[in-house]
Amino acid sequence: MTARYVHGACAHIDPLAIAHNLRRLREYAGKGVGGTGPSFWAVVKADAYGHGLDHALPGVLAADGLAMTSVADAYRCRAQGWTKPILLMGDRLTAADLNDPVLYPLHLVVQDAWQLEQLERFSGASIPHVWLRFAGKLNHAGFTACDYPAAYARLHALFIAARVAGIGHLQHYARADDAKQLALERHAFTELTAGLAGHHCTENSAALLASPAIAAQTQWLRTGIALYGVSPFSGNCASAWGLKPAMSLQAPIFALQDVQAGEPIGYGGAFRSGRRLRIGLVRCGYADGYPRAVRDGCPVLVRGRKTRIVGRVSMDTLTIDLTELPEVRPGDHVTLWGSGALPVEEIALAAGTIAAQLLTGLTAQVARRSASGG
Amino acid sequence: MTARYVHGACAHIDPLAIAHNLRRLREYAGKGVGGTGPSFWAVVKADAYGHGLDHALPGVLAADGLAMTSVADAYRCRAQGWTKPILLMGDRLTAADLNDPVLYPLHLVVQDAWQLEQLERFSGASIPHVWLRFAGKLNHAGFTACDYPAAYARLHALFIAARVAGIGHLQHYARADDAKQLALERHAFTELTAGLAGHHCTENSAALLASPAIAAQTQWLRTGIALYGVSPFSGNCASAWGLKPAMSLQAPIFALQDVQAGEPIGYGGAFRSGRRLRIGLVRCGYADGYPRAVRDGCPVLVRGRKTRIVGRVSMDTLTIDLTELPEVRPGDHVTLWGSGALPVEEIALAAGTIAAQLLTGLTAQVARRSASGG
C-alpha cells in the first residue's frame, strides 16, 4: 500500500554509473587504471548537470579535479571533503574568496581584464593556478586572438614573480559536435598558443568521443555530459560508447481513467483517440521540468514495457496509454527517462531540445535519491 | 562593488501584486471589499506557480481558501499559519493525513472509486468537505457522466450520516481559453448536476476573465495564473485587466565582450552579426529554467531600456546586445521577464510555450526573494 502515497517525481542517481563513465572516458583518452594520459576535470556545474552535487560527488572521486561555474558550489565540494583541485570557470571571486585557503588547490579561468587586474593586485598566502581563456568562436567571454598574447605576458610576469602557480591555455569549442568546425577551432588555438608555454585544456565530451587520439594529446580534459552517461551529439545515445545513464526519472501513477473513443484527453483537446483507451495519470508535469513540448506518442516505460504519452503534458500531470497494459495499477512507477531502454537522448529528440536541458531543467519539486544500479 | 559578486539569477516576488490581483479578480466576480459574490480559492500548486509558497502566502491572506495538489504543501501552509480552508486537488491522503486535525478545515477533491471507498471506511473526529470531480473534456481523473450520479449518491449517503461536511461539484475545463468550447463544457456540467444539491467550483482564471457574469454565478472560483499577474490567454497580457506581474526575473551581467563583424556568438554558431557588437554576458541559462528555445532577438531590459538576446542560450549564460547601451557595466542586473515593460507572456511567445511553464520551470538555482514594488 505504501507505494500509493509516493506523491511526486523522483530522479534516482547512480554514482556507480558516473564512476564507470569516468573510467570509460579515461580509456578513450588512453589512460587505463595506472596508465598515463590526460588528467580529467569532472564538470559538476549546474548542480552536477541536475543530478545533485551531493549525489554525484561519490561518482567522481577518481577525477583529478572538479570544474564548476559557481564559487558557492566550490565551497560545497570542499565541505563534502573534496581535497583535489577545483577549477572555477565563471564566477568572479571576491578578495576574501581568493584568500580563503579552503578553496585551494584552486584553478581560475581568467577571461577578462578585470580578472587580470585583480590578480595583479592580489598577494595571498595561497596562489592560484590560472587558465587563460580564448574567446574563440563561442565568444562567451575570453580574450580575442588580438588580446591573448598581451594577457599571457601579464600572467607570465605574475608567474615569474611566483604570484600564480602556473598558466594554462583554455577554450570552449562552439561546435565540437561538427568534425570540420572542431578541426578549425583546434587549429586556430594551436596557432594562437604556439610558442607560449603551458598546458592545454580544450577538449570536452564531444571532442574526446569524436577524436580521442587528438584529445589525448592535451593535458587536461573537461568532461561534463558524457560523465553522466549522455551523448553530446544529437541523434545518438551514449550507450554507443559503453556509457551508462546516471539518472533515471520516475513518477507514480496516481489514478486510472477510461476514456471513450472520440473523447479528448488533456488541455486544449488536441488529442483524441479513435478507440476506447485506458489512461494512467502520472504525477509529473512541466512544473517538474518534464518538457511540455514533447510530441504525442513520446515513449515512457512501465513494468518494463514501453508505452506512450497521449494528450498535452500539464503542470503536474501527464497521461499515458495503458490500454495494452491491464496489469498496471495506481502506485506503479513510470520511468520517464534514464534507463537503458529509454535514454534521455530519445526524450530530448521528442521535445526538440538537448538532453542537457532536460537534466538541468528539473525543478526543486523533483526529489533526488542515490540508487546504485551498478 | 558588491553588485559584481551577485552570482546568479534571482526571482523577485511581490506579494503586494498578488494581493492587488486578488482584489481585482474579486471585482470582476462582482465582489468588492465587503460585498457579496463567489468565494475564492487561491491556487498555490507547483510552489505557488514557481513564486515560492512562502513568498506568495502574504499575498493571498485575503483569499477564502488555498487550493493545491500536494498534501506536503498543505502542511507547509498550516505551518505558515494559514487557518482558513485548504482544497486538496490531487494527492491521495493516508488515513493518518485524513485524521490529522492540523489539515482542517479540509476540502477534498474526490475523483475516483478508491477515494470513495476510503471515505466510506473513514470515521474521524474531523470530517472533510468533499468536491466531486467530473472528468469532462479534460479526462485527467474524475467521474464520467455515466458514473457521476452514482458517486454523488454514495457521497450523499455519507453527508446524511454526517461523515462528510458538505458536497460540491467540481470540474477543470479543458478549453477555457476558447469561448465556444467553454460554453459547451459549462452546459454539459449544468445538465449533469441538475437536481443535485451542492455548490459549484468550475471557473478558473480564463473563465472568469472571459465571462465574469457567468463565473460570478458559481460559489467558489479557483484562480491560479491570473493571481500572479499573468494572462491565461496566449497572445495578450494580464495588464489588459489591470493585473500586475508578481515575479520579476533578474540576473547579473558578469562580463562584456566585443565581437567583430561576421564572428559567431554562442554554441552552434547560428548567430552572426553583420557589424561589430558589444555583448553582455548574463549569468542565467537553461539550467536556471530560462527557455533554450527562445528565438533570436528575444527582448530583455537593462537600465530601463529594451535590448535583445543574440546567440543561443547556454546552460549558465545568455548573451545580450549592448552595442547601443555603452553605459551598461558588469554587475548591472538584467530583467529577463516580469516588469510591466517586459511581461512574461511576451517571453513565452518568443519561446513557443506558455507563461505558466516559464514560471513553474525555474529551478532551485534561482533564488526567490520578496520585494514589494507596490
Boltz contact constraints between the chains, C-beta under 6 A:
constraints:
  - contact:
      token1: [A, 4]
      token2: [B, 92]
      max_distance: 6.0
  - contact:
      token1: [A, 5]
      token2: [B, 94]
      max_distance: 6.0
  - contact:
      token1: [A, 7]
      token2: [B, 70]
      max_distance: 6.0
  - contact:
      token1: [A, 7]
      token2: [B, 91]
      max_distance: 6.0
  - contact:
      token1: [A, 46]
      token2: [B, 287]
      max_distance: 6.0
  - contact:
      token1: [A, 46]
      token2: [B, 315]
      max_distance: 6.0
  - contact:
      token1: [A, 69]
      token2: [B, 316]
      max_distance: 6.0
  - contact:
      token1: [A, 70]
      token2: [B, 7]
      max_distance: 6.0
  - contact:
      token1: [A, 91]
      token2: [B, 7]
      max_distance: 6.0
  - contact:
      token1: [A, 92]
      token2: [B, 4]
      max_distance: 6.0
  - contact:
      token1: [A, 94]
      token2: [B, 5]
      max_distance: 6.0
  - contact:
      token1: [A, 112]
      token2: [B, 255]
      max_distance: 6.0
  - contact:
      token1: [A, 137]
      token2: [B, 264]
      max_distance: 6.0
  - contact:
      token1: [A, 139]
      token2: [B, 257]
      max_distance: 6.0
  - contact:
      token1: [A, 139]
      token2: [B, 259]
      max_distance: 6.0
  - contact:
      token1: [A, 139]
      token2: [B, 265]
      max_distance: 6.0
  - contact:
      token1: [A, 140]
      token2: [B, 281]
      max_distance: 6.0
  - contact:
      token1: [A, 140]
      token2: [B, 317]
      max_distance: 6.0
  - contact:
      token1: [A, 141]
      token2: [B, 255]
      max_distance: 6.0
  - contact:
      token1: [A, 141]
      token2: [B, 257]
      max_distance: 6.0
  - contact:
      token1: [A, 141]
      token2: [B, 281]
      max_distance: 6.0
  - contact:
      token1: [A, 174]
      token2: [B, 267]
      max_distance: 6.0
  - contact:
      token1: [A, 174]
      token2: [B, 269]
      max_distance: 6.0
  - contact:
      token1: [A, 175]
      token2: [B, 269]
      max_distance: 6.0
  - contact:
      token1: [A, 255]
      token2: [B, 112]
      max_distance: 6.0
  - contact:
      token1: [A, 255]
      token2: [B, 141]
      max_distance: 6.0
  - contact:
      token1: [A, 257]
      token2: [B, 139]
      max_distance: 6.0
  - contact:
      token1: [A, 257]
      token2: [B, 141]
      max_distance: 6.0
  - contact:
      token1: [A, 259]
      token2: [B, 139]
      max_distance: 6.0
  - contact:
      token1: [A, 264]
      token2: [B, 137]
      max_distance: 6.0
  - contact:
      token1: [A, 265]
      token2: [B, 139]
      max_distance: 6.0
  - contact:
      token1: [A, 267]
      token2: [B, 174]
      max_distance: 6.0
  - contact:
      token1: [A, 269]
      token2: [B, 174]
      max_distance: 6.0
  - contact:
      token1: [A, 269]
      token2: [B, 175]
      max_distance: 6.0
  - contact:
      token1: [A, 281]
      token2: [B, 140]
      max_distance: 6.0
  - contact:
      token1: [A, 281]
      token2: [B, 141]
      max_distance: 6.0
  - contact:
      token1: [A, 286]
      token2: [B, 357]
      max_distance: 6.0
  - contact:
      token1: [A, 287]
      token2: [B, 46]
      max_distance: 6.0
  - contact:
      token1: [A, 287]
      token2: [B, 360]
      max_distance: 6.0
  - contact:
      token1: [A, 292]
      token2: [B, 357]
      max_distance: 6.0
  - contact:
      token1: [A, 315]
      token2: [B, 46]
      max_distance: 6.0
  - contact:
      token1: [A, 316]
      token2: [B, 69]
      max_distance: 6.0
  - contact:
      token1: [A, 317]
      token2: [B, 140]
      max_distance: 6.0
  - contact:
      token1: [A, 357]
      token2: [B, 286]
      max_distance: 6.0
  - contact:
      token1: [A, 357]
      token2: [B, 292]
      max_distance: 6.0
  - contact:
      token1: [A, 360]
      token2: [B, 287]
      max_distance: 6.0
  - contact:
      token1: [A, 363]
      token2: [B, 363]
      max_distance: 6.0
  - contact:
      token1: [A, 364]
      token2: [B, 364]
      max_distance: 6.0
